[in-house]
Amino acid sequence: MNILFSPLKIKNTTFKNRMVVSPMCMYSCVDGYANDWHLVHLGSRAVGGNALIIQEATAVSPEGRISYGDMGIWNDDHIIKPREIVHFVHSQKALMGIQLAHAGRKASHHLPLDGAKKIAPDHRNGWQTVSSSALPFREDEAPPVALDAEGIDKVKNDYRDATIRAEKAGYDVVEIHAAHGYLFHQFYSPLANERTDKYGGSFENRIRLLLEVTEIVRDVWPDEKPLFVRISATDWTEGGWTVEDSVKLAVELKKRGVDLIDTSSGGNVPKATIPSEPGYQVEFAAQIKKEANILTGAVGQITSAAQSEEILKEGKADLILYGRESLRDPYLPFHAADELNVDVNWPLQYQRAK
């Protein structure tokens, strides 16, 4: 019996299979508002048979956007279009998730089609970035402002308000984005955090903000709905964050009601040496799953049904998240089912192509 097409129940939510569309920025919003592009893009992956579609990194504040084209959820009007998207995804018997994000010092960028360069605060479409410390991601970039107590409280309140809006919009899963060198990663990695207060120095201090925000999110997010956290399992750099640190963090996140660790890596240091190859991050998910006793999601160059099935059968992860492969193939689950000789329900409108 295959596992890839077996259901998984988390809290009161049942995932019809183990295939998830990873959150990927589309850089197609104006002032944070979703539009018809997002309805078609996300909706087609629901038609394609995925169990869960996680919406792109959605900024909890204007200054938390990676670029001025990012999706946002910092005001009530931002959830009008997502309600429509969620409704359609549900009509395809799929689940809809949202990744709540704050880019920290990696905010204020041009769109990828314009080169994705950092925009200085005094330039058009740019703004002042914030972080754990006044350390720029790249040496030639304008430095961020280190968050003071008031700024940290704002981050907490922004996440609380965003989570409440996510519930009103009808999302099934919330994922806190704490990976890829964004704000929470900037706090927990010693390579980006030079603070001397209760949010810096020791491991316990550096993970404090993420834990506090997780508690806030869990408090306002319904108990029966799953909460994920995406982390970078390693900085791939000597003296940085390690997978052993990630195991310890996962233990603490589980205590605070997190259901699954979406396990990625890197993004905090621009010149890190990353041995990119098929499945290169899977072992991190496996170690965290085993040692922290928590569900994990595996990501990173997972492109085939056979590869996915092997990861699940070996107990290395519980969900498989597909990024670029989902962009290449909106109907990846149907093709995976064919590869594994599994009978799945195609949409009624597509039955003749089965």
C-alpha positions in Angstrom: 0.0 0.0 0.0 1.3 3.5 -0.9 1.6 6.3 1.7 1.6 9.3 -0.6 -2.1 8.9 -1.3 -3.1 7.9 2.2 -4.9 10.4 4.4 -3.3 12.2 7.4 -5.4 13.6 10.2 -4.0 16.5 12.2 -6.4 17.8 15.0 -9.8 17.8 13.3 -8.4 18.3 9.8 -7.9 15.5 7.4 -5.5 15.8 4.5 -6.7 13.6 1.7 -3.2 12.7 0.7 0.4 13.8 1.6 0.9 16.2 -1.3 1.2 19.9 -0.5 1.8 23.0 -2.6 4.6 24.9 -0.9 4.1 28.6 -0.4 5.8 30.5 -3.3 5.8 34.3 -3.8 4.1 35.5 -7.0 5.0 39.2 -6.7 1.7 40.0 -8.3 -0.1 42.2 -5.8 -0.7 45.9 -5.5 -0.7 47.2 -1.9 -1.0 43.6 -0.7 -4.2 42.8 -2.4 -4.8 39.4 -4.0 -6.5 39.3 -7.4 -7.7 36.9 -10.1 -4.2 35.7 -10.8 -4.1 34.2 -7.3 -7.5 32.7 -7.7 -6.5 30.9 -10.9 -3.0 30.0 -9.8 -4.0 28.6 -6.4 -7.3 27.2 -7.6 -5.7 25.2 -10.4 -3.5 23.4 -7.8 -6.6 22.5 -5.9 -8.2 21.2 -9.1 -5.0 19.2 -9.6 -5.5 17.0 -6.6 -3.2 18.4 -3.9 -4.4 17.9 -0.3 -3.2 21.4 0.8 -2.3 24.5 -1.0 -0.3 27.0 1.1 -0.6 30.6 0.0 2.5 32.6 -0.6 4.3 34.4 2.2 1.7 36.9 3.2 3.0 40.0 5.1 1.6 40.8 8.5 2.6 44.5 8.0 3.6 46.7 5.0 7.2 46.8 6.3 7.2 43.0 6.5 6.9 42.5 2.7 9.8 41.1 0.7 8.8 43.4 -2.2 6.1 45.9 -3.0 4.4 43.1 -5.0 3.8 40.8 -2.0 0.5 39.7 -0.7 -0.6 41.2 2.6 -3.0 40.7 5.5 -2.5 43.8 7.5 -6.0 45.2 7.0 -9.5 43.7 6.9 -10.0 44.4 3.2 -7.1 42.1 2.3 -9.2 39.0 3.1 -12.0 39.8 0.6 -10.4 38.1 -2.4 -8.8 35.3 -0.3 -12.3 34.3 1.0 -13.2 33.7 -2.7 -10.1 31.7 -3.2 -10.6 29.6 -0.1 -14.2 28.9 -1.1 -13.1 27.6 -4.5 -10.3 25.5 -3.1 -12.8 23.9 -0.7 -15.1 23.2 -3.6 -12.4 21.0 -5.0 -12.1 19.0 -1.7 -8.7 20.6 -0.9 -7.5 22.5 2.1 -6.2 26.1 2.0 -3.3 27.4 4.1 -1.7 30.7 4.6 1.9 31.5 5.4 2.2 34.5 7.7 5.4 36.3 7.1 7.7 39.2 8.0 10.8 39.6 6.0 12.8 41.8 8.5 16.0 43.0 6.9 15.3 41.1 3.7 12.3 43.4 3.0 12.0 46.4 0.6 13.1 44.8 -2.8 12.3 45.3 -6.4 10.3 42.7 -8.2 12.3 39.7 -9.6 11.6 40.8 -13.2 13.3 44.1 -12.3 16.3 42.4 -10.8 15.1 41.9 -7.2 17.6 44.5 -5.9 17.3 46.0 -2.5 15.5 49.4 -2.5 16.9 52.1 -0.2 14.4 53.6 2.3 14.4 57.0 0.5 13.7 55.6 -3.0 10.4 54.9 -4.7 8.7 51.7 -3.5 11.3 51.3 -0.7 11.0 51.6 3.1 13.1 51.3 6.2 13.6 47.7 7.2 13.9 46.3 10.7 15.6 43.3 12.2 17.1 41.8 15.4 20.2 43.9 14.9 21.4 46.7 12.7 23.2 44.2 10.4 22.4 44.3 6.6 22.0 41.0 4.7 24.6 42.2 2.3 27.4 44.7 3.1 26.4 47.1 0.4 22.8 47.4 1.5 21.2 49.9 3.8 21.2 48.5 7.3 18.0 47.7 9.1 16.9 49.3 12.4 17.2 47.0 15.4 13.7 46.5 16.8 13.2 48.1 20.2 10.6 47.0 22.7 7.8 48.9 21.0 8.8 47.5 17.6 8.8 43.9 19.0 5.3 44.5 20.5 4.1 45.7 17.1 5.3 42.5 15.5 3.4 40.4 18.1 0.3 42.5 17.6 0.6 42.2 13.8 0.8 38.4 14.0 -2.2 38.3 16.3 -4.3 40.5 14.0 -3.2 38.6 10.9 -4.2 35.2 12.5 -7.6 36.5 13.4 -8.1 37.7 9.8 -6.9 34.3 8.5 -9.6 32.6 10.6 -12.2 35.0 9.3 -11.1 34.2 5.7 -11.7 30.5 6.3 -8.1 29.2 6.0 -7.6 25.6 7.3 -3.9 25.9 8.2 -1.7 28.7 9.4 2.0 28.5 8.9 4.4 30.9 10.6 7.3 31.7 8.3 10.5 31.4 10.4 12.9 30.3 7.7 15.1 31.6 4.8 16.7 34.5 6.6 13.5 36.4 7.4 12.7 38.1 10.7 12.4 35.2 13.1 15.4 33.5 11.5 17.3 36.8 12.0 16.5 36.5 15.7 17.3 32.8 16.3 20.5 32.6 14.2 23.7 33.9 16.0 24.9 35.1 12.6 22.2 37.9 12.5 21.6 38.6 16.1 24.0 40.8 18.2 21.5 41.8 20.8 22.4 41.9 24.5 18.8 42.0 25.9 16.4 39.1 26.5 16.1 38.5 22.8 19.8 38.0 22.1 22.9 36.0 23.3 21.8 32.6 24.5 19.9 30.0 22.5 16.9 30.5 24.8 16.9 34.3 24.2 17.3 34.1 20.5 14.3 31.8 20.1 12.2 33.8 22.5 10.4 36.0 19.9 9.4 33.1 17.7 8.1 31.3 20.8 6.2 34.3 22.0 4.6 34.9 18.6 3.8 31.2 18.3 1.9 31.3 21.6 0.0 34.4 20.5 -1.0 32.8 17.2 -2.0 29.5 18.8 -4.1 31.4 21.3 -6.2 33.1 18.6 -6.1 30.3 16.0 -8.8 27.7 16.6 -7.6 24.7 18.6 -9.0 22.2 16.1 -7.0 23.7 13.2 -3.4 22.8 12.5 -0.5 25.2 13.0 2.8 24.8 11.1 6.1 26.5 11.4 8.6 26.7 8.6 12.2 26.8 9.8 15.6 26.8 8.2 17.2 23.7 9.8 20.7 25.0 9.2 22.5 28.1 8.1 25.0 26.0 6.2 27.7 28.2 7.7 30.2 27.6 10.5 29.2 29.3 13.7 25.6 29.5 12.6 22.3 27.8 13.3 22.5 24.0 13.2 20.1 21.0 12.9 20.7 20.2 16.5 19.5 23.7 17.4 16.4 23.0 15.2 15.6 19.9 17.1 15.7 21.8 20.4 13.5 24.6 18.8 11.0 22.0 17.5 10.7 20.6 21.0 9.8 24.0 22.3 7.4 24.8 19.4 5.6 21.5 20.0 5.0 22.5 23.7 3.3 25.6 22.4 0.9 23.8 20.2 2.7 23.6 16.8 1.6 20.5 14.9 4.2 20.2 12.1 7.7 21.6 11.3 8.0 22.5 7.6 11.7 21.8 7.3 13.7 24.0 4.9 17.2 25.5 5.2 19.5 28.4 4.4 18.7 31.9 3.4 20.4 33.8 6.2 23.8 34.2 4.8 24.3 35.3 1.2 27.4 33.2 0.5 26.6 30.0 2.2 27.7 26.8 0.5 24.6 24.7 0.0 25.0 21.2 -1.5 21.9 21.5 -3.6 20.8 18.1 -5.0 17.6 16.0 -5.1 16.2 15.7 -1.6 19.0 17.6 0.0 16.9 18.8 3.0 15.0 15.5 3.7 17.5 14.3 6.3 16.8 17.4 8.4 13.1 16.7 8.4 13.9 13.1 9.4 16.1 14.1 12.3 13.7 16.6 13.6 10.8 14.2 13.3 12.7 11.5 15.2 14.4 13.5 17.9 11.7 16.1 18.6 8.8 13.6 18.1 6.8 16.0 15.9 5.3 15.8 12.4 7.5 17.2 9.7 7.2 18.3 6.1 10.0 17.6 3.6 10.9 20.1 0.9 13.6 20.7 -1.6 14.1 19.1 -5.1 11.5 16.4 -4.5 10.1 15.9 -8.0 8.7 12.4 -8.4 6.2 10.1 -6.9 8.7 7.3 -6.3 11.1 9.7 -4.5 8.1 11.1 -2.4 6.9 7.6 -1.5 10.4 6.5 -0.4 10.7 9.5 2.0 7.3 8.6 3.6 7.9 4.9 3.8 11.2 5.4 5.5 9.5 7.6 8.1 11.5 10.7 7.3 8.5 13.0 7.0 4.7 13.1 7.1 3.9 15.5 4.3 5.8 16.3 1.0 5.8 19.9 -0.1 6.4 20.7 -3.7 7.6 24.1 -4.9 9.0 24.5 -8.4 7.6 21.1 -9.4 4.1 22.4 -8.6 4.8 25.4 -10.8 5.8 23.1 -13.6 2.9 20.8 -13.1 -0.4 22.0 -11.5 -1.7 18.5 -11.8 1.2 16.8 -10.2 -0.9 14.5 -7.9 -2.7 13.0 -10.9 0.5 12.2 -12.6 1.9 10.8 -9.4 -1.1 8.6 -9.0 -0.5 7.2 -12.5 3.1 6.6 -11.6 2.2 4.6 -8.5 -0.8 2.9 -10.1 -3.3 4.5 -7.7 -6.9 5.2 -8.5 -7.8 8.8 -7.5 -10.8 10.9 -8.1 -10.3 13.4 -11.0 -12.6 16.4 -11.2 -15.9 15.5 -13.0 -15.0 18.0 -15.8 -11.7 16.1 -16.5 -13.0 12.5 -16.3 -12.7 11.9 -20.0 -9.0 12.5 -19.8 -8.4 9.9 -17.1 
